[in-house]
Amino acid sequence: MPTTQTHEIAAAKRLENVRYAIRDLACVADEVIKQGHKVLPLNVGDPLNFDFQTPPHIIEAAYKAMRDGKNGYAPSPGIPEALEAIRGEAARKGITTVRDVFVTSGVSETVDLCISALVNPGEDILTPKPDYPLYSAVLCKLGIALNAYDLNEDDVWQPELADIERKLTSRTRAIVLINPNNPTGSLCSRQMLEQIADLARRHNLVVFSDEIYDKLILDYDSQGNAIPHIAFAAVAPDVPCITFGGMSKNYLVPGWRIGWGIVSGDAAAIKPYTEGIHRLLRARLCANHPEQYAIKPALEGPQDHLIEVCRKLRSRRDLTQKWCESTPRVSCVAPRGAFYAYPKIDIPESDEVFVKELIRQKHVMVVHGSGFGQKPGTQHFRIVFLPDEKTLTKAYAGIAEFIRDRYGNE
Ligand SMILES: Cc1ncc(COP(=O)(O)O)c(C=O)c1O
């Protein structure tokens, strides 16, 4: 006998605080699209929405793997040749105390898995504010209270050490660094990494260093050479650390869902935690299999595409920065890596209203600062500066006009 379902199926209460502002704005954009307008998406960090192409030899490697029948489950930690290539990459990053490496379905899975394997109910981890919203979403999912430390806009968005000290408790297990940073585009200085390492040593913390954008560095030194990225684990070889890396951004395949973790630090200290991670790796069977055959060709093959990607990004960063500096009510710490700018706006209403009205009136989609977390009383928005110069110029003219018409230029 069929029975009738009469009650709503409620989602779990712990999801109430899960926000993913970047995608939530899609509802507003849908309204505008239904009215027949085209919306310019400056909200999602997907280079393949714009004039960036995946290097062909990487596609060929995954295609070949599929043709060769690599379509079953892979070993849970990842295929051996990918693991070896990631160890090579760790060495190139200057990480000398690698204890383990594993492959995941995107850095998103690394984040979920590494937090889940570490934190007990009642404990917490320090996450940056503003942050990449996945971190707070995973913590909500696990029922872990958020413990966010400030990034200091007045100090080129460096972590605010005094705030970290204030927020640390005996139940704090880890600290998250996002370097290069999303949403601010900032880089951690070596001195800052050393200070965080010192803090981690004193408080027995694991460091999660999210370095997914480590090959997208946009600054030059005084001799005109691109400045190298500094890996946290290279600065602090003894500190228990998991470095997060992946293919989505550096190798232009965000849809493939390939990421990894590099475990480093004191071998005895990190061993039980690493075993916990492997328990979860086995429980979820494996990461995407055929795409793993592209990891070695990506990391060890030609890197020419990166020169072109960084050239385009530098030019678009410069254009963005110039616009921020010349537009009333807007100011911005210049981004130094990745493809995000995080301007401050001086407006008399919330940045969420600003962003939603901007979509409705100018059909340009950016993300409000409150979606990433920010200091009370400040307002920001995040721009993805991946589009070409002509598209960005048009978008920025629209935003400037919107600001002038809605708030005035004073
Ligand atoms: C800082 C940061 N970490 C992790 C991710 C997720 O990356 P993946 O595509 O590898 O899951 C992103 C994606 O935008 C990100 O910006």
PDBQT file of the ligand as one rigid body, heavy atoms in Angstrom, charges set to zero:
ROOT
HETATM    1  C1  LIG A 501      41.834  28.605  -0.927  1.00  0.00    +0.000 C 
HETATM    2  C2  LIG A 501      41.134  27.490  -1.635  1.00  0.00    +0.000 A 
HETATM    3  N1  LIG A 501      41.256  26.239  -1.141  1.00  0.00    +0.000 NA
HETATM    4  C3  LIG A 501      40.637  25.206  -1.736  1.00  0.00    +0.000 A 
HETATM    5  C4  LIG A 501      39.848  25.379  -2.854  1.00  0.00    +0.000 A 
HETATM    6  C5  LIG A 501      39.156  24.174  -3.465  1.00  0.00    +0.000 C 
HETATM    7  O1  LIG A 501      39.930  23.670  -4.502  1.00  0.00    +0.000 OA
HETATM    8  P1  LIG A 501      39.589  22.340  -5.288  1.00  0.00    +0.000 P 
HETATM    9  O2  LIG A 501      39.056  22.731  -6.635  1.00  0.00    +0.000 OA
HETATM   10  O3  LIG A 501      40.919  21.636  -5.426  1.00  0.00    +0.000 OA
HETATM   11  O4  LIG A 501      38.629  21.551  -4.484  1.00  0.00    +0.000 OA
HETATM   12  C6  LIG A 501      39.701  26.658  -3.414  1.00  0.00    +0.000 A 
HETATM   13  C7  LIG A 501      38.843  26.880  -4.589  1.00  0.00    +0.000 C 
HETATM   14  O5  LIG A 501      38.566  27.964  -5.023  1.00  0.00    +0.000 OA
HETATM   15  C8  LIG A 501      40.350  27.736  -2.768  1.00  0.00    +0.000 A 
HETATM   16  O6  LIG A 501      40.243  28.990  -3.233  1.00  0.00    +0.000 OA
ENDROOT
TORSDOF 0
